[in-house]
Amino acid sequence: MLSGAVTFGLGGHFAATQFIHDQQARHLEELTEVVTRRSEFAVDFAAASLDQLASRGLATCDPAALQAIRLHVYRRSAVKDVRLVNADGSVICSAYSETLEFDKGWVDRGDMLASRDAGLMLFRVEQFGGDALGVLRDIGNNKALVAILGINSSLFDIMPAELRAHGQVLLALTNGAQLGEFMLDADKALPHPVDFEKRSARYPLRTTIRIDRTVLSTWNSQAYWPAIALSLALGALFGLLLSRTRRVEGPVADLDRALARGEFSPYFQPIFDLKTRQIKGCEILVRWLRADGSVVPPMNFIPLAESSGRIQGMTWQLLGRALADLQPHLKADKEFKLSLNVVPKHLLSAGFIETLRSTVGAAKVSTRQIVIEVTERDELDDLVRAAAVVSELRDHGFRVAIDDVGVGHSGLSRLKALGANTIKIDKFFVDTIAVDASTTTIVEMLVALARDLSMSVIAEGIETEEQVRALISCGVEEGQGYLVAAPLPVKEFVELLERRKSAGLDGTTQKAALVA
Ligand SMILES: Nc1nc2c(ncn2[C@@H]2O[C@H](COP(=O)(O)O[C@H]3[C@@H](O)[C@H](n4cnc5c(=O)[nH]c(N)nc54)O[C@@H]3COP(=O)(O)O)[C@@H](O)[C@H]2O)c(=O)[nH]1
């Protein structure tokens, strides 16, 4: 009996170990495939962007064309710059001419690698801030357009949490030129590296996931002991039972675990009166605080959260935490507004208003203090329905702001039709307001439109006093930006509010002063 159990036990040990290793190898190969696919999509995206620019006749160094290209680049987070080049690859002009200063060097056409269909040339752009991927498309007349793609940020969320401190994700050209690398601790060497490699079938790209062998013995160890126990008891059935204990892995599973562990945290960025600098409210901006101490910025997981349907749970979790964090302040200053980003799909989903009301009601916060920010970057397909939701939200006392105005999809008529309370002018315009007369005209026009529609205006991304002065002279009253504070964790944000209060720059103090 005992020897039978030992035999089963040993058999169980080898089979379970083998099974887990096979699972691990398969899983790491799948992750390598994911990185390769992502990089291919990034190149496809860059190529489509270049084709679109060329077809719009923007492949020139004319200032208006360069401004249009800058807007195009700005909308597409992975594309850092677009350059017009000669047939030999030498640069004629660049949409963001200052990015040329970040280049450590430039590659001759002869050193670029062709895509399989020969429609694109890929090359590494060595820059001081890290390497980037150049994607060149010929456009005729001995000219070509080049998109400069930042690729690093697409690598870091791939590694399962348990392996992150013991592995590397690398993307390189097939000639060995490295394009991007993710490693939690860049100085840490992997003592026993094992490589999982994948080459793209379409582009000269090679992905490597490098893992320290020793960590594989503990990864998925949760699956090991149940497997042994079950195999002792049930002998031949252990494989089947083991498969039930297997953990699901991958970036979406990582999101699910983060949601379950409450790792999505609200950061708060003040919204202030441009003239008095009084803080009138704040915007909630999500950060993923991982157990390993790293802070993940939203653009690295919001798109996945959206496409995988996790954005809704994440948004509710975030609002619940933000309300709890700021409840004392929201109660003390009834004019203080808390803004929450909501993606259009979520806004239009069934039960959105009911859940919002019950979440805000449970926190005993007035609906008047909550602003729903809907980005204009994503198209609101069903404008009529969106306007109905906005109207119902307003009936319940909530406020609605249209975010990123000017760079999104809405024409002015769509802005009007939505019936929001506020427009938020995108940082793109704030960046150039102090230096570009055409930007001033656009901002003045948006302010005039907002006045006609009884909407308020907030300018985003204010970094300098010069920008504040220019915005005030255009008629903008409120703003947000690093000039006052970057998005802050709750403790620092509350300290900022306290400092303001002591300096007499908060809502309660000002009201008290008016009454006195
Ligand atoms: N659906 C949701 N989207 C969210 C949520 N939280 C954030 N986001 C969206 O992610 C995008 C990037 O956000 P973030 O990295 O937080 O960047 C914001 C600010 O930090 C940044 N900012 C603000 N002031 C300045 C500045 O002076 N200079 C500078 N270089 N950057 C600045 O701008 C971003 C402001 O975002 P928004 O007002 O929303 O446009 C962003 O698109 C977020 O919307 C979330 O919970 N849900």
The ligand as an SDF file (V2000), in Angstrom:
LIG
                    3D

 47 52  0  0  0  0  0  0  0  0999 V2000
  -10.7150   55.5140  -19.3950 N   0  0  0  0  0  0  0  0  0  0  0  0
   -9.7820   55.9900  -18.5970 C   0  0  0  0  0  0  0  0  0  0  0  0
   -8.7250   56.6390  -19.1210 N   0  0  0  0  0  0  0  0  0  0  0  0
   -7.8080   57.1080  -18.2650 C   0  0  0  0  0  0  0  0  0  0  0  0
   -7.9050   56.9500  -16.8730 C   0  0  0  0  0  0  0  0  0  0  0  0
   -6.8240   57.5250  -16.2880 N   0  0  0  0  0  0  0  0  0  0  0  0
   -6.0890   58.0140  -17.2850 C   0  0  0  0  0  0  0  0  0  0  0  0
   -6.6660   57.7730  -18.4670 N   0  0  0  0  0  0  0  0  0  0  0  0
   -6.2280   58.1820  -19.7730 C   0  0  0  0  0  0  0  0  0  0  0  0
   -4.9220   57.7780  -20.0020 O   0  0  0  0  0  0  0  0  0  0  0  0
   -4.2640   58.7930  -20.7430 C   0  0  0  0  0  0  0  0  0  0  0  0
   -2.9450   59.1550  -20.1030 C   0  0  0  0  0  0  0  0  0  0  0  0
   -3.1830   59.6050  -18.7920 O   0  0  0  0  0  0  0  0  0  0  0  0
   -1.9840   60.0890  -17.8990 P   0  0  0  0  0  0  0  0  0  0  0  0
   -0.7490   59.3640  -18.2210 O   0  0  0  0  0  0  0  0  0  0  0  0
   -2.4810   60.1140  -16.5000 O   0  0  0  0  0  0  0  0  0  0  0  0
   -1.7670   61.5550  -18.4290 O   0  0  0  0  0  0  0  0  0  0  0  0
   -2.6300   62.5880  -18.0040 C   0  0  0  0  0  0  0  0  0  0  0  0
   -1.8400   63.6190  -17.2650 C   0  0  0  0  0  0  0  0  0  0  0  0
   -0.9050   63.0650  -16.4070 O   0  0  0  0  0  0  0  0  0  0  0  0
   -1.1800   64.3420  -18.4060 C   0  0  0  0  0  0  0  0  0  0  0  0
   -0.8700   65.7120  -18.0400 N   0  0  0  0  0  0  0  0  0  0  0  0
   -1.5940   66.5410  -17.2800 C   0  0  0  0  0  0  0  0  0  0  0  0
   -0.9790   67.7260  -17.1830 N   0  0  0  0  0  0  0  0  0  0  0  0
    0.1540   67.6370  -17.9170 C   0  0  0  0  0  0  0  0  0  0  0  0
    1.1970   68.5530  -18.2080 C   0  0  0  0  0  0  0  0  0  0  0  0
    1.2160   69.6980  -17.7600 O   0  0  0  0  0  0  0  0  0  0  0  0
    2.2020   68.1140  -19.0100 N   0  0  0  0  0  0  0  0  0  0  0  0
    2.2060   66.8280  -19.5090 C   0  0  0  0  0  0  0  0  0  0  0  0
    3.2420   66.4730  -20.2970 N   0  0  0  0  0  0  0  0  0  0  0  0
    1.2150   65.9470  -19.2700 N   0  0  0  0  0  0  0  0  0  0  0  0
    0.2120   66.3450  -18.4810 C   0  0  0  0  0  0  0  0  0  0  0  0
   -2.1750   64.3960  -19.4120 O   0  0  0  0  0  0  0  0  0  0  0  0
   -3.0850   63.3300  -19.2280 C   0  0  0  0  0  0  0  0  0  0  0  0
   -4.4470   63.9790  -18.9980 C   0  0  0  0  0  0  0  0  0  0  0  0
   -5.3800   63.0900  -19.4270 O   0  0  0  0  0  0  0  0  0  0  0  0
   -6.8200   63.6180  -19.8980 P   0  0  0  0  0  0  0  0  0  0  0  0
   -7.1260   64.8750  -19.1430 O   0  0  0  0  0  0  0  0  0  0  0  0
   -7.7450   62.5250  -19.4750 O   0  0  0  0  0  0  0  0  0  0  0  0
   -6.7480   63.8080  -21.3550 O   0  0  0  0  0  0  0  0  0  0  0  0
   -5.1790   59.9900  -20.8410 C   0  0  0  0  0  0  0  0  0  0  0  0
   -5.7440   60.0280  -22.1220 O   0  0  0  0  0  0  0  0  0  0  0  0
   -6.2130   59.7010  -19.8210 C   0  0  0  0  0  0  0  0  0  0  0  0
   -7.4630   60.1780  -20.2080 O   0  0  0  0  0  0  0  0  0  0  0  0
   -9.0370   56.2730  -16.3610 C   0  0  0  0  0  0  0  0  0  0  0  0
   -9.2230   56.1100  -15.1570 O   0  0  0  0  0  0  0  0  0  0  0  0
   -9.9450   55.8140  -17.2680 N   0  0  0  0  0  0  0  0  0  0  0  0
  1  2  1  0
  2  3  2  0
  2 47  1  0
  3  4  1  0
  4  5  2  0
  4  8  1  0
  5  6  1  0
  5 45  1  0
  6  7  2  0
  7  8  1  0
  8  9  1  0
  9 10  1  0
  9 43  1  0
 10 11  1  0
 11 12  1  0
 11 41  1  0
 12 13  1  0
 13 14  1  0
 14 15  2  0
 14 16  1  0
 14 17  1  0
 17 18  1  0
 18 19  1  0
 18 34  1  0
 19 20  1  0
 19 21  1  0
 21 22  1  0
 21 33  1  0
 22 23  1  0
 22 32  1  0
 23 24  2  0
 24 25  1  0
 25 26  1  0
 25 32  2  0
 26 27  2  0
 26 28  1  0
 28 29  1  0
 29 30  1  0
 29 31  2  0
 31 32  1  0
 33 34  1  0
 34 35  1  0
 35 36  1  0
 36 37  1  0
 37 38  2  0
 37 39  1  0
 37 40  1  0
 41 42  1  0
 41 43  1  0
 43 44  1  0
 45 46  2  0
 45 47  1  0
M  END
$$$$
